[in-house]
Amino acid sequence: MLNAWQKIVGPTPDSKNEAENEIIWNNKFVTIAGKSVFYRSWYEAGVKYIKDLTTEDGNLMTLYVFQHTFGIKTHFLQYLGLLNAIPA
């Protein structure tokens, strides 16, 4: 059972590639006010991994690009809040 839990929780990512492949939702490293987050509409639109929030050149998407890429209408504070919750 411990092995299964460790696979779910996982170790701290060691590289940029590992970090980009981290799932955003309910992730202990991606928190707002000390709590992990889950936005169902974003998940259903295909936003699952940190890399989903980046452009092809590796930069974080602007709100405009994000909204047009995923067809999601969201308040800029919600979007920026999530971006700021991702560890650098």
Steps between C-alpha positions, in 0.01 A plus 500: 500500500785739572640448150163585347474818707853604406411460132201729550677762708837461329836648585601860447576561130875529439511645150310749285366212291371316809338823625329566166353150507355544850122493518360834614190388685510387863878526491668567835753728325239716322306676774298814556470614862662173604247279321527304177257605229265343249308687231264246346426707187871539428561129551213412267642741239831310503710696751667227701876552514720802564625470142142565385543858623812562292559604141717306257803707601450410869358829625178520698197584287342840525138502613391579145691205351378269778136595445521453125698177520261327740177691437479594867368831627655578835579805707859617470546476878410131496744435216783703650431347841557154359814606313638650821418181688738301279844484662777667302 
